[in-house]
Amino acid sequence: MTECPECAASVESHDKVLGEVFPCTDCGTELEVQAVEPFAVQPAPKEAEDWGE
Amino acid sequence: MSNGFRLGLFTTIVRPEEKAILQAAEARGVEVVRLDDGELTFGLERPSGLPEVVLNRSVSHTRALYAALCLEHYGVRSVNGPGVLELAGDKVRTSLRLAERGVPTPRTVVALSPEAALKAVEEVGYPAVLKPAVGSWGRLMAKVDDASSAEQIVEHKEALGSAVHSVFYVQEFVPKPDRDLRVFVVGPRVLGAMYRRSAAWRTNAARGATTEAAPLTDELRELALRAADAVGGGVLAVDLMESPRGLVVHEVNPTPEFKALGAATGADIAGPIVDYAVEVGRR
């Protein structure tokens, strides 16, 4: 478990993998898994102009 | 399955799609090497330790393309390869290729200056749609209803200042039902089709369109395979609209998302993607 860097809410690691992007359940900020062990998250990268499918 | 064979997974971020790919690979006993598009460097000599094939899932068209070019230089195949990314990642190139192959597609005019863009809109007629040549999820697309809005939109695009927005891709506004179609192709296989429905004119799932399974008719299957083949084939999502003159292909997506399609159709998408990448790597 770690803290959301935006709102300090608890963030559970569950079965998350390195690089996984998910929203903070409290504030909705998109977070990215920075490390699995120990579990660490950072704000997910912002969408760039050339991002897409 | 492993036998030293390794599948590279090249990503910007890990979304449900990439997670499903990791799980599908694990279920098949395929060893995966994670490659972060923000961390790798590419020299001119082939580095050691490269995987046999790389599944390119970068969300950045630029990163995906240059990585695929470097990997090709090293003799490593990518899914999708650089040729496919070049064609399908650029709407101008896609339209040219679809037209060359006789795949029905909306009427399109390309302009290279703001002045020419206004002429292009007049040539296409109102309403028209202005799209960036690169990019997706409906971002910065504009419906142009009249000459006055054309001038404003072109001026705004000019003000954005980037090279991408100096190319004006103008397409007829297709009077379609409140939905479009997406067909998922992996190699020679069509895995499923869905409707994307929205009361708004943009029907991207990323914009909140609702999705439901669509019947995979022979016509839809054949057209999707022809469109995929036109850009070089691989893992592709073909987007179509039901126009008054029949189905038209408006986009072929080379790094497609598939969470919504999997949920709508119940089809396994990640498994066949991994199987196809392994097959390409063993060729």
Interface residues (C-beta under 8 A of the other chain):
Chain A: V17 L18 G19 E20 V21 E32 V33 A44 P45 A48 E49 D50 W51 G52 E53
Chain B: T11 T12 I13 V14 R15 E18 K19 L22 R34 D36 G38 V59 S60 H61 T62 P132 V134 G135 S136 W137 R139 S162 V164 A237 N253 P254 T255 P256 E257
